[in-house]
Amino acid sequence: MSSSRHWIKSQHVWREALGRFEPAAVAVEGDRIAAVERPDAVPAGATLRDFGDRWVMPGLFNTHVHLDFSASKTPLRDFEAEDPSERLLRAAKNANTLLLSGVTTARDCGSQWQTLALARRPDLSPVPLPRLLMSGPPITVPYGHLHFMHGIVRNDRDIYAHIARIRKDGGRSVKVMISGGQMTPGSKPEDTVFGQDDLNLITGESRRLGLPSVAHVLSTESVRRGAIARFDSLEHCAYFDRHEDGRLYRNYNADVAQTARDNGSAMMANLSTAMPGFDAIYAKAESDRTPLEKHQVRQFETMVENFGKMLKLGIPMVCGNDAGVNDTPFDSTWMEVDWMIRGGQSPVEALRSATIGSAKALLIDESVGRIEPGYSADIIALAGDPLQAVSALKSPLYVMRQGEVVLGQAGVAA
């Protein structure tokens, strides 16, 4: 990576403070943005990449991925069939896919201990990686959600030791499974498995160490406890109850949502997770859908409605899609931005959620997530205007990560 100054110019550069694209020239020096000037301010003879009428913006964030998982229809079976070294190779490949899709910063929300090596020694990776904030094995209870990643705790001492190991091994985020999950056999999403004192301890220690905290919350009570503990981000917020028919139902709780808003937690909704399966159901005539498929459609639509309710309440939204779980590939972050717009965000709000808003939840918004002097040079260029058609985010023409071009041609002389 060269330390000499070079320039990027476009008629459409995202200006966060204005909430729009404007003509600008961006000077990059090393891994940082050195200046943002008028397009005619580029010195004669400077190294320049002129994107003309292309759209230039900060790299995307994905605040919730699982790098060890395959994103197939059977990710857990694939995980169990692989040994730790194979999972690490898969994780590197998945992280590279994220980067080439325009995601320059990602948080892994649950992986084996060995995968922390990607954050600890990215220089050894055989492929370029995005900035990775790794959570390592999520904190969970015996037989709890993702317990097979070996993040089980039984007491306060275990919690302190777990967080200390995450930090020592290169992790930069603390994840806890407050509720059960749907992917782990024997774990029930409607169950809340951690007490309030434990959660307060986890967030308190995370804040002391300057690590962002993130909580998996599917049951209504788990959302409430996570909000009271002031986790930086609450994942899913499903408000699940199980009814007598054995199925899970989303029952929005306005009081709990208000608690989350008042205590400052952001929310990751993963509206686009497993979308190929829903697309297949929606392709059927309603009369041809099975009772289970009709239930799944109702709950999906309720999830989107609940997102809109929490958005109107003022809960900050961040961009994450649970990439790696079933039918959720690592190049599909753009679809989450699309669904946040469908759920009620304006295109400007959605772009902010996918950039500086996510950076804030990750506690790095003073150095990442904007095209401004002093910020990390994480920049993507698009063929179209994402405010008019979010699908423009799908295939970036150019990706710069921390000053290094990983996709797109090198500069030419001005």
Phi and psi in degrees as a GROMACS rama.xvg file:
@    title "Ramachandran Plot"
@    xaxis  label "Phi"
@    yaxis  label "Psi"
@TYPE xy
-76.4619  145.158  SER-2
-93.8368  -5.47016  SER-3
-74.1761  152.863  SER-4
-76.2762  134.74  ARG-5
-138.964  165.216  HIS-6
-123.198  148.641  TRP-7
-122.798  132.576  ILE-8
-131.211  144.466  LYS-9
-159.084  156.128  SER-10
-76.733  -8.89263  GLN-11
-138.701  88.429  HIS-12
-112.45  130.712  VAL-13
-67.8487  124.241  TRP-14
-112.604  105.22  ARG-15
-57.8034  -44.9998  GLU-16
-63.1412  -28.7169  ALA-17
-94.1282  -20.8973  LEU-18
69.7596  34.441  GLY-19
-159.111  169.278  ARG-20
-91.6121  137.925  PHE-21
-141.506  157.315  GLU-22
-61.6145  135.545  PRO-23
-165.148  161.788  ALA-24
-121.384  134.176  ALA-25
-116.241  122.976  VAL-26
-94.43  130.509  ALA-27
-116.296  131.64  VAL-28
-133.602  116.403  GLU-29
64.2045  -127.406  GLY-30
-101.235  12.5086  ASP-31
-122.923  155.411  ARG-32
-80.5194  122.698  ILE-33
-93.1433  -30.7234  ALA-34
-163.028  153.979  ALA-35
-128.874  115.69  VAL-36
-128.203  178.733  GLU-37
-65.1139  154.043  ARG-38
-59.0448  -28.2427  PRO-39
-85.4381  6.3175  ASP-40
-88.6161  -1.74393  ALA-41
-69.2818  123.545  VAL-42
-63.9934  147.791  PRO-43
-59.7148  136.051  ALA-44
83.1695  -3.05268  GLY-45
-71.0801  152.586  ALA-46
-71.8106  124.354  THR-47
-135.302  139.284  LEU-48
-115.178  105.73  ARG-49
-97.1685  113.272  ASP-50
-91.3284  0.138286  PHE-51
56.5357  -117.864  GLY-52
-91.5508  11.9376  ASP-53
-77.9638  162.43  ARG-54
-101.559  130.239  TRP-55
-119.008  131.721  VAL-56
-152.3  170.101  MET-57
-63.1352  152.583  PRO-58
-59.8836  151.512  GLY-59
-74.8893  160.969  LEU-60
-113.489  146.287  PHE-61
-130.349  108.721  ASN-62
-86.6136  1.65199  THR-63
-150.705  97.7005  HIS-64
-133.064  164.749  VAL-65
-128.773  94.4798  HIS-66
-65.4329  -25.9832  LEU-67
-74.6145  -17.0227  ASP-68
-89.9102  158.158  PHE-69
-92.0727  -14.3717  SER-70
64.9348  14.6456  ALA-71
-83.1326  -172.463  SER-72
-75.7227  -11.5159  LYS-73
-134.21  61.3015  THR-74
-65.3458  -34.5266  PRO-75
-68.1663  -42.3438  LEU-76
-62.0637  -40.3814  ARG-77
-64.0312  -43.1788  ASP-78
-59.2498  -46.4523  PHE-79
-68.0448  -26.0556  GLU-80
-80.5206  -14.5623  ALA-81
-102.735  150.808  GLU-82
-90.1661  169.906  ASP-83
-55.6942  -36.8082  PRO-84
-69.0983  -37.645  SER-85
-66.9207  -38.8892  GLU-86
-63.9201  -37.8731  ARG-87
-64.716  -40.7929  LEU-88
-63.3135  -42.64  LEU-89
-62.1168  -42.4015  ARG-90
-61.093  -42.4083  ALA-91
-62.7279  -43.1085  ALA-92
-61.8555  -44.836  LYS-93
-64.3079  -39.6858  ASN-94
-64.5957  -39.5381  ALA-95
-64.7391  -38.3606  ASN-96
-61.3828  -42.9615  THR-97
-55.3735  -48.5825  LEU-98
-61.6519  -46.2199  LEU-99
-69.8431  -15.7894  LEU-100
-89.2756  2.90709  SER-101
103.105  1.98252  GLY-102
-89.6658  108.108  VAL-103
-96.5401  -9.63547  THR-104
-139.322  129.114  THR-105
-139.911  146.364  ALA-106
-110.474  127.45  ARG-107
-86.5172  125.088  ASP-108
-104.354  21.7345  CYS-109
159.143  113.002  GLY-110
-156.767  172.62  SER-111
-68.5951  161.6  GLN-112
-57.676  -38.9961  TRP-113
-61.5033  -27.8417  GLN-114
-71.7664  -15.5358  THR-115
-59.9184  -17.7259  LEU-116
-59.245  -28.8154  ALA-117
-64.3589  -34.6018  LEU-118
-82.7645  -34.5945  ALA-119
-73.371  -40.255  ARG-120
-133.436  62.9814  ARG-121
-62.1214  -21.2853  PRO-122
-65.9533  -19.6992  ASP-123
-90.9864  -6.63854  LEU-124
-66.2233  137.018  SER-125
-72.997  -11.1891  PRO-126
-132.637  152.498  VAL-127
-62.3821  145.136  PRO-128
-123.809  151.865  LEU-129
-71.1725  171.845  PRO-130
-62.2831  125.146  ARG-131
-115.74  124.543  LEU-132
-105.455  104.295  LEU-133
-95.2743  138.358  MET-134
-98.5411  -12.9459  SER-135
64.817  -160.473  GLY-136
-63.4513  129.487  PRO-137
-66.7139  147.493  PRO-138
-68.8324  125.059  ILE-139
-148.163  174.976  THR-140
-99.1444  166.059  VAL-141
-53.1311  129.225  PRO-142
64.5703  14.63  TYR-143
-80.1137  -178.427  GLY-144
-60.6528  128.572  HIS-145
59.0253  29.9523  LEU-146
-59.6049  -25.519  HIS-147
-69.8094  -6.08659  PHE-148
-87.9232  -3.47375  MET-149
73.2294  46.6286  HIS-150
-112.878  27.8451  GLY-151
-71.3694  133.442  ILE-152
-126.117  150.818  VAL-153
-124.52  -14.2456  ARG-154
-159.92  179.028  ASN-155
-59.6432  -39.8212  ASP-156
-60.3513  -41.8879  ARG-157
-62.4479  -39.8697  ASP-158
-63.3274  -48.9579  ILE-159
-59.7452  -42.425  TYR-160
-66.6688  -39.0081  ALA-161
-63.4951  -48.9574  HIS-162
-63.9726  -38.6453  ILE-163
-63.1797  -40.0245  ALA-164
-68.512  -41.2367  ARG-165
-54.2449  -49.613  ILE-166
-63.9272  -42.3207  ARG-167
-64.0805  -37.1075  LYS-168
-87.8821  6.14953  ASP-169
106.109  -0.569039  GLY-170
-70.569  151.249  GLY-171
-134.804  29.9845  ARG-172
-161.823  151.209  SER-173
-120.368  119.966  VAL-174
-114.462  138.045  LYS-175
-133.77  141.725  VAL-176
-94.8623  92.4083  MET-177
-73.2875  -30.9613  ILE-178
-115.8  173.44  SER-179
-71.5309  178.435  GLY-180
-136.093  166.307  GLY-181
-85.978  -18.1645  GLN-182
-88.7603  -20.9252  MET-183
-97.4433  118.914  THR-184
-56.3219  132.293  PRO-185
88.5603  -10.4773  GLY-186
-96.9102  133.966  SER-187
-109.745  123.279  LYS-188
-59.5515  -27.6487  PRO-189
-80.7281  -6.52137  GLU-190
-88.2104  138.903  ASP-191
-106.432  121.355  THR-192
-111.15  -9.56948  VAL-193
-116.201  140.585  PHE-194
-80.2087  166.201  GLY-195
-63.9396  -39.2989  GLN-196
-62.4206  -40.6531  ASP-197
-62.5818  -42.9827  ASP-198
-68.2215  -39.4707  LEU-199
-62.4495  -37.4499  ASN-200
-64.1141  -44.4343  LEU-201
-62.737  -47.0942  ILE-202
-70.7207  -34.4278  THR-203
-64.2507  -44.8001  GLY-204
-67.6121  -37.4624  GLU-205
-61.9216  -45.0257  SER-206
-63.724  -39.4892  ARG-207
-59.9403  -35.8712  ARG-208
-92.5542  -1.53389  LEU-209
73.3684  27.1947  GLY-210
-103.924  134.465  LEU-211
-68.0094  141.796  PRO-212
-109.08  145.081  SER-213
-143.778  137.581  VAL-214
-128.508  132.422  ALA-215
-81.2303  116.972  HIS-216
-135.808  107.045  VAL-217
-105.998  -38.2522  LEU-218
-80.4779  155.237  SER-219
-60.7092  -42.4012  THR-220
-65.9523  -33.781  GLU-221
-67.7531  -35.6867  SER-222
-62.5836  -44.9451  VAL-223
-61.2329  -48.2499  ARG-224
-65.8311  -38.8369  ARG-225
-63.6026  -38.5917  GLY-226
-67.0184  -43.5013  ALA-227
-61.7557  -37.4417  ILE-228
-75.0486  -9.17913  ALA-229
63.3448  49.8937  ARG-230
-64.4196  145.005  PHE-231
-64.6278  -32.4113  ASP-232
-144.92  135.872  SER-233
-108.839  125.534  LEU-234
-98.4973  129.465  GLU-235
84.961  -53.2627  HIS-236
44.4136  59.4918  CYS-237
-83.0253  -23.8264  ALA-238
55.7424  45.4394  TYR-239
-75.3091  138.364  PHE-240
-128.872  151.105  ASP-241
-105.474  126.102  ARG-242
-91.3106  177.143  HIS-243
-63.9192  -22.9126  GLU-244
-77.7071  0.111435  ASP-245
86.6439  -2.36214  GLY-246
-97.2802  155.785  ARG-247
-88.1301  136.475  LEU-248
-125.559  142.469  TYR-249
-89.966  117.912  ARG-250
-123.37  93.1911  ASN-251
-56.1168  135.256  TYR-252
-120.245  108.234  ASN-253
-64.2697  -35.8389  ALA-254
-66.1731  -41.6177  ASP-255
-66.9331  -42.3821  VAL-256
-60.7916  -38.4918  ALA-257
-63.4608  -38.8149  GLN-258
-62.1909  -42.2923  THR-259
-62.0759  -43.1536  ALA-260
-63.3467  -47.0935  ARG-261
-66.9566  -29.5239  ASP-262
-92.1659  -0.6974  ASN-263
87.6954  10.4488  GLY-264
-74.4105  140.746  SER-265
-85.4575  169.466  ALA-266
-130.565  137.597  MET-267
-111.34  117.284  MET-268
-95.9696  -19.4592  ALA-269
38.5761  58.8981  ASN-270
-67.743  -27.3793  LEU-271
-96.3106  4.99734  SER-272
-61.5322  136.525  THR-273
58.7562  32.0465  ALA-274
-60.9137  -34.8869  MET-275
-55.6919  -35.6759  PRO-276
-66.4954  -41.2659  GLY-277
-69.3463  -36.3798  PHE-278
-59.338  -39.3879  ASP-279
-66.3338  -37.7586  ALA-280
-68.7015  -44.7028  ILE-281
-65.5192  -23.5033  TYR-282
-70.6314  -17.9864  ALA-283
-84.7045  149.223  LYS-284
-63.9429  145.117  ALA-285
-55.9582  -35.2344  GLU-286
-67.9347  -19.3562  SER-287
-93.2891  -5.09993  ASP-288
-80.182  143.487  ARG-289
-72.0028  162.904  THR-290
-55.6212  -38.2653  PRO-291
-65.8662  -42.4871  LEU-292
-64.5771  -38.2456  GLU-293
-63.0748  -40.4043  LYS-294
-63.4479  -44.2634  HIS-295
-61.5315  -40.4406  GLN-296
-65.037  -42.8205  VAL-297
-61.8487  -41.4532  ARG-298
-72.0725  -34.5551  GLN-299
-63.1173  -46.4531  PHE-300
-66.0304  -34.306  GLU-301
-65.0566  -39.0172  THR-302
-59.3565  -44.5427  MET-303
-66.2265  -39.9137  VAL-304
-62.5854  -42.4339  GLU-305
-63.9914  -37.1167  ASN-306
-56.5747  -46.456  PHE-307
-61.8948  -38.0036  GLY-308
-65.3037  -44.2562  LYS-309
-70.4295  -31.7543  MET-310
-63.7758  -46.7343  LEU-311
-64.2006  -29.1124  LYS-312
-70.1631  -21.4731  LEU-313
103.281  13.7787  GLY-314
-73.2468  127.331  ILE-315
-65.8394  135.922  PRO-316
-106.144  138.333  MET-317
-118.151  165.546  VAL-318
-101.358  113.76  CYS-319
-154.802  150.495  GLY-320
-134.128  9.55868  ASN-321
64.3995  30.9357  ASP-322
-51.8939  136.108  ALA-323
111.103  -30.1365  GLY-324
-74.9556  -179.84  VAL-325
-55.9301  129.376  ASN-326
55.4056  36.0903  ASP-327
-131.575  86.1991  THR-328
-71.9136  163.981  PRO-329
-81.5164  -5.37762  PHE-330
-105.061  22.2225  ASP-331
-113.34  18.9206  SER-332
-57.6495  -36.0026  THR-333
-56.6335  -31.1217  TRP-334
-67.0655  -31.5184  MET-335
-67.0941  -39.9505  GLU-336
-60.8457  -42.8405  VAL-337
-57.7689  -46.4562  ASP-338
-74.1518  -26.7198  TRP-339
-66.3946  -34.1265  MET-340
-69.2455  -44.7823  ILE-341
-61.5725  -30.0027  ARG-342
-80.185  -8.04233  GLY-343
134.528  -13.3381  GLY-344
-74.4932  148.022  GLN-345
-73.4648  159.4  SER-346
-55.2615  -37.9377  PRO-347
-63.8967  -45.0302  VAL-348
-61.5584  -40.3777  GLU-349
-66.2972  -41.0961  ALA-350
-63.1508  -38.7413  LEU-351
-66.373  -39.2875  ARG-352
-61.3198  -35.0701  SER-353
-85.3092  -0.656466  ALA-354
-130.802  -97.734  THR-355
-65.8973  -31.6693  ILE-356
-63.987  -41.945  GLY-357
-67.6117  -38.6508  SER-358
-58.6152  -38.2132  ALA-359
-64.2264  -43.725  LYS-360
-65.3058  -25.537  ALA-361
-91.3525  1.9438  LEU-362
65.014  30.71  LEU-363
-127.364  20.0416  ILE-364
-73.1919  -8.30848  ASP-365
-86.6632  -3.83132  GLU-366
-139.346  -8.73069  SER-367
-139.457  143.578  VAL-368
110.023  0.151265  GLY-369
-134.752  157.525  ARG-370
-98.0712  85.7343  ILE-371
-145.526  152.893  GLU-372
-55.3068  136.512  PRO-373
91.0578  -14.6335  GLY-374
-85.4349  158.025  TYR-375
-60.1885  139.022  SER-376
-81.2809  73.4419  ALA-377
-110.652  103.999  ASP-378
-137.559  138.582  ILE-379
-125.889  153.801  ILE-380
-122.824  139.764  ALA-381
-123.39  153.731  LEU-382
-76.8829  -25.3173  ALA-383
-132.187  175.024  GLY-384
-83.7432  113.031  ASP-385
-68.4802  -17.157  PRO-386
-74.725  -22.6887  LEU-387
-97.0572  -36.1567  GLN-388
-145.24  105.256  ALA-389
-63.1537  -20.151  VAL-390
-62.4065  -14.009  SER-391
-59.9821  -23.508  ALA-392
-74.645  -13.9797  LEU-393
-64.8982  -40.0849  LYS-394
-132.699  81.7466  SER-395
-62.1818  146.063  PRO-396
-82.7041  -21.9958  LEU-397
-154.682  136.297  TYR-398
-135.401  123.082  VAL-399
-114.556  127.514  MET-400
-120.138  116.167  ARG-401
49.5815  45.712  GLN-402
84.5696  -4.8475  GLY-403
-106.705  127.15  GLU-404
-78.4847  120.169  VAL-405
-111.424  -11.6792  VAL-406
-149.487  127.964  LEU-407
112.699  163.615  GLY-408
-76.243  156.506  GLN-409
-73.3226  167.784  ALA-410
-70.6855  164.221  GLY-411
-125.427  161.726  VAL-412
-68.5677  140.096  ALA-413
